[in-house]
């Protein structure tokens, strides 16, 4: 490898831009939205770093290029790679397995073969960009083998890995036929970050059970065949956040505040507006939430004269069968409740199956009296944090599933709920609807203090400062 290279390399499934070719065959790009981009773009720009990832189009072979003060390194994926590595192994094997088997995972050997092949391609690309002694930060469940492959190629570098989704208990994880290979893949990193302390503990337990390495607390010690210590791997919680100050500033603009009033007026000025915002995913507990709300209408505890539920469900993985089924189920449920309870000018549920820009989301958060986050399993859930960051008026109430990473941080001031317990969920919604305004303000001030202090810059800086404290190994000549 040439001595040139970048001191910081980010490796993620996606680049921070969508790349396509114009009519002259030259690459053009548009910024792709997402929490990870917001989190890492400033870090890469400040450190003059590189970002390795897929450009968003199948079969597109591109040379590295510069955009937004970053070196972007596209990894080519074929249609077959996308079907087997991404839609298959990542999203039909790992995703359901890691989310408590809410949906049964599918195990196909050819998907696993594709996952290994693509992970190796990402590792090769990262190894080629990293300067001697560089820091490489790998992201998420699609790339769990990259740390090991990368260490084999470049033993001189520091390697960090962050797992954005839950890591399951051992009893669930061991269903994976390639469980040991995944654990060993991750242990190529010096530092493995998780959303919750429980996820880190689950991983350490899996490492202890499935490998010969010894563990103590958060640290796994790797020894060679001769029994000498080679290195240590640390697994710890680094809860991710959002650019909370940007969201707070946006929600304070006159345009967003005016739009929030318009939204209330368009809904018929309900006394209470409840809001759900999710990707349309079976992990998000959307059916449970709508069922609970429908029962509150049936019980007469809420009425459409006073209350309305707005559910934004952005499209997700639309060519995966389980997601198509979920969309059908949700739309049937919404249709039934609206048929039973809506009145002219007062629909029970406003259901939107599309995405909105950040400004409209901020207005929706400001308009909502009650935010419903009822995920059955979630790594963090950044919607909860966006709602809090938008509430500079210190009003509103957050009903939050205890099965989210956010519950660990925010649980004391949110109204915690087990979404499987429909009776408990209904009571939590009514508590939020009828909460004393002084108590609501007290809770919201506590929530905002937490979210504004622990923003996304703090998250990335904390992770990288722990990682860069790891000594770079000297190469024996």
N, C-alpha and C positions, 0 to 999 in steps of 0.2 A: 504493500500500500504506500502511496505517496505520503510525504510527511504533512502535506496540507490537510485541512479538514476543519470541522467545527467542534468547538468545545462543549456545546450542548446540542444534542439531537433528540427530538421528540419522535416517537414511533406510535402511530395510531392507525386504526383501520381506515380512517378517512383523512384526507388533506383538509385544511381549513377553507379550501375553495373547491368548487365544482369546475372541472376542466373540460372543455370541448374544443373541437377544431373549427375554425372559420372556413369560408369558401376557398381561401388560399392555402389551407392546410396548416395554418399557424395556430398555436394554442391560444384560446381565450378563456378567461376564468371569471366566475362570479363568487363572491363570498358566500360560504355555506353557514347557516345559522347553527347554533348549538352551544351548550354550556361549556363543553371542553374547549372550543375555539376561544370563547370569551376568557376562559381561565388561563390558557397557555399562550395565546398570541402575544401579549405584552412581554412575557418571559422570554420568548424566542426572539422578539424584536430587540429587546434590551441586551441580550447576550450575543447578538449576531449569530443566531443558531440556525439549524436546519430542521425541517419537518418532513418525515417520511410517511407516506400514506397513499391510499388509492384515490384516484381523481374523480370517481363518480360515474365514469362511462366504461362499459365493457370493451375489451380488446383494444385499448388505446395505449400505444407505446410512446412515451414521451421522455425527452431528456430533462434533467433538473432545470428549473427556471426560478427567477426571482419575482415575488409579488408581495406587496404590503410589507416591505423591509424584512422579508424572510426568504430563505432558500427553501424551495419546495421540491421534494424528490418523489415523483410519482412512481408507484408500484403498479405494474400492469396486472389486471385480473381478467381472465376470459369469462365468457358466459358460463362455461362449465365450472370454473372456480367459484363464481358467484352462487351458482345453484348448490354446489356441494360443500364448499368451505363456509360460505356466509349464510345463505338461507337454510342449508342443511345442518352442518355440525354446530355452527355458532348459535343459530336461532331456533333449531328444532331439536337439538340435543342438549347443548349447554344451558341455554336460557331457561327452559322449563325445569331442568334438573336443579339449577342454582336457585330457582324461585320455589323451593319446597315442593316440586312435582305437582303444582296446581294443575298442570296439563301434563299428560304422560310424555316423557322424552322418547325420541326415536334414536336407536343405535344402529348405524350403518358403517361397515368397515370402509367402504369406498369414500364416505364422507370424512372419516378419520384420516385416510390417506391424503385427501385433498387439504385438510387442515394442516397436516405436517408439511406438505409441499409449499403451501402459501406462507406459512410461518417462516419457513427457511428463506423464502424469497424476501420477506420483510427484513429478516436478520442480515442477509447479504447486503441489502441496500443500506441499512443503518451502519454496518461495519465499514462500508466504503466511504461514508461521510464523516465518521468520527475521527477527530484529531487524536494523537497520542495522549493517553490519560484523560480522555473526554468523559463527560457525563452523558449517559443515554437513558432517557425516561420513556418506558414502554407503557402503553395504556390498554387495559381492559381485556375482557374474556375472549375476544377474537384472536388474541396474540399471546396466549399463555406459554407457548413453547419458545417464543423469541428470546427470552433471557438466557436460556441454556445454549441455544444455537449461537447467540451473540458472544457468549463467554468463550465458547470453543474457538470462534474466529478471532476474538479480540480480548485476551485475558488481561490486557493493560488498562481497560476502562472500568469506570464505575457504572453499575447498572441499577436503575430503579424501576419498579413496576407498580402501577396503581390499578386496583380492581374496583371498578365503578359499581358493580352489582353485588348482591349478597354472595357470600361463600357459604355453602350449605354445611350442616352438621355431617360428621363422618358417616353416620348411618345412611344418609341420602347420597353423599358423594361416592361411596364405594359401589353404588350401582353402575358407575361409569366403567366400561370395560378397560379404558386406558387411563385409569385413575393414577397409577404410579408415574406414568410418563408425564402427565399434567403437573403433578407435584414436583417432579424433578425439573420440568421445564421452568416453573416459577422459581425454583431454588437457584437458578442461574443468576438471579438478581442478588444484590447486596441488601436492598431494602424493599420489602413488599408492603405496600400500603392498602388498607381496607377502610370502608366507611365506618364500621363499628368495631369496638373491641371484641365483640362476640364473633365476628367474621374472622378476625386475626386468630382468635383462639381455635376456631374450627380448622383453620389452615394448619396451625402448629400441631394440632392433634392428628390431622391427616398425615403430616410429615413424619410424626413419631410412629404411627401405626404402619405406614406403607413403605418407609425407607429404614435403613440401618442407622440413620443419624440420631444423635442425642439432642434433646431440647431442654432448655431451662428458661422458664418465663417466656419472653417474646423471641428468644434467640435459639436458632438451630445451628449446631456446630457441625461442619462438614470435615470429615477426616479422610485421608488417603488410605491406600491399601496397607501402608506401613504403620497406620495408626496415628500419624502426625496430623495436627490440625492444619487444614488448608485455608479455611476462611469461615466467617460467621455470616449467617443470614438473619436479618431482623424482620419480624412481621408485626406491624403495629397499626393502630387506627389513626387516620388523618381525615376527619370528616370534611367533605367538599362543601363549597358554598357557591354563592353567586356574586356578581358585581353589584353588591347591595346599594352602594352609594349612587351608582348610575341609575338604578331602578327607583331609588328614593327621589333623586333629582327629576327624573322623567315624570313621576307621579305628582310632583309639585307644580308642573307647568300648567298655565291657564288652559291650554288646549285640552290636556288630558282631564283636568278637573271639570271642564265644560262638557266633555264627551261622557264622563261618568254620570252627570245629571241627565244628559240626553238619553243614555241607556235606561235609566230609571223611568223616564217619561215614556220611552218606547215600550217598556214592559207594562205600562198602565199604572205606574207609581205604586207598586206593591208596598205594604208595610215592611215586609221582610223579603229580601232577595238572597237566595242560597245559590252557591256557585260551585261547580265541579269543573276542573280543567285537567285533562289527561291525554296522553297518547292512548289510542284505542287498543288496549292490551289487557289480556286476561289477568295480569298481576295487579291491576289498578283498583279492583273492587267496585267497578262502575255498576254492575248488576245489583250488588248488595245495597249500594247507596240509593239507587232508584227504587228498589223494592221497599226499603225502609221509608223513603219519602212517600211512596204510594200508600203504604199502610197508615202513615200519619194522616193522610187525607181521608182514608177509609174510616179511621177511628174518630174523625172529627177534631183531632187535636190541632190540625192545620186546615185552613180553607183556601181555595184559589182566589177568594176575594182579598185575602191578606198576604198570601205567600206565593212565590214562584221559584222554580228551580231552573237555573241556566246550566246546561251541561255542554261544555266544549270538548269534543273528542276528536283529536287530530288523527288523520289516517296513518296507519302503521302496518307494514309488512302485508300488504293487501293480497299477495299471491301465496300466502301461507294459509292452509285450510282452517286452522284453529282461529285465526283472526277474522276470516270471512264468517265463520259461525258466530263468533262473538258479536260482530256488527249486526247480524240478523237478529240475534237474541235481544240485544239492547234496543234495536229499533222496534221490535215487536212489543217489548215491555213499555217503552215510551208511548207507542201508539195506543196501547190498551189503557194506560193511566190517563192520557189526554182524552181518549174517548169517554172514559168514565167520569172525569171530574172537570174538564175544561168548560168555561163559559165564554160567551162572546167577549172578545177583548181581554180574556183572562185564561190563556193556556196554562195548564198545570206545569208543563215542562217545555222549555225552549231548548231543543237539541240541535247542535251544530256539528256536522261531521267535516270540519275543515280547520285549517290553521289560521291564526291571526297574527298581524305584526305586533311588535312589542308595545307600541303606543296603545293599541286597542286592548291588549291584555292588561296593561296598567290601569286603563279606564274601567275595565270589568272588575278588577280587584278592588278599586276604589268604590265602585258602585255596590259591591256585595256586602251584606251584613254578616253572612256566615260563609266561611270557606270550608268545603268538605273534602278532606284528603283521606280516603278510606282504603288505601292499597292493602292487598292481602300479603304482599311482600315487596319491599322496595329497598334498593341500596341506600339512597338518601331521600329523595323526593324534593326537588328544587322548587316546585310550584308552591309548596308551603312557605319557603323562604321568600319567594317573589311576592306573595300576598303580604307578608309581614313588611317587606321593604317598601311596598307601595303605600302602606298605611301610616303616612306621616301625621294623619289626624288622630292617631292613637285609638281609633275605633275599629269595630269588627271583631269577630270571634273565629278561632281556628279549631275545627274538629279534626283531630289527627290520629291516624291509625298507629297503634303501638308497634306495628310490624314494619315501620319505616326507620331508616337511619336518623331522620330528623327528630323522631321521638326521643332519642337519647339526649339530644341537645336541647330540645324545646319542650319536652314533656311536662315540666313543672308549670308552665304558663299556658300551654295549649289544653284543650279538652280531649283527653286521650280516650281511645275507643278500640275495642276488638271488633272489626267489621264482620266477623263470622256470627257475632251475637246481635241479631237484628233488633231484639228488644233493647239491648244496651245501646245500640246505634241510634235508635229512635229517641231514647231518653237523652242521649248526648246532643242530638240535633235540637231537641226542645230546650235543653239547658242553654245552648248557644243562642237560640231564638229569644229566650226570655231573660238573658243574663242582665244583671244590674249594670247600667252604663259605667258606674264607678269601678266595678270589678273588671269590666271589659277593658277599660283604659289602663288599669293597673297591670293586667295580664299582657296587653299589647305593648306597653312600655318595656316590660321585661323581655318580651320576644324580640322587639326591635333592637334593644341594647345588644342582645346576643348576636343577631344576624348582621348588624352594622359593624360590630367589632370583628367578628370572625368572617371576613369577606373572602372572596376567591383569591385575591392577591396574598392574603395571609396564609391560605391553604397551600398554594404552590410554593411560597417562600419557605414555609415550615418544612414541607417535604424535601425540598431541594437542599435546605441547610443541613438536615439530618443526613441526607445522602452524601453530600459533599464533605461531610466530616469523616466519611469512611476513607481510610488511607488507600491510595492507589498502590497496587502490588508492584513491586520491583520485578522486572523480568530477569531471570537468571540467564547468563550468557552461556 
